Amino acid sequence: MAQKLYCEYELDNDPKKIKTVIVANPAEGIAKADVLAVMQKFVDKKAYAEVTGVHDAYLKETVVTKLA
């Protein structure tokens, strides 16, 4: 099992429109508050015009498979 970090951003000031960015192998022990702070900086810098807010961030266990 491996963890992935899911970062959800709001698009166009609409809480129903969500863009999810997935980060593989996040730092161990990373705090949600730290992730949300970094996400907010991304929004504040207006890196993408359609990204207007931070929605949520969470860790999720995923199954790792190796393809032959």
MOSULFEN-V19055 format. One record per run of one state. SS is the DSSP state (alpha for helix, beta for strand, coil for the rest). FROM is the first residue (numbers start at 1). LEN is the number of residues. If there is no record, write none. Layout:
[[SS & FROM & LEN] [SS & FROM & LEN]]
This chain:
[[coil & 1 & 1] [beta & 2 & 10] [coil & 12 & 2] [beta & 14 & 11] [coil & 25 & 7] [alpha & 32 & 13] [coil & 45 & 6] [beta & 51 & 12] [coil & 63 & 6]]
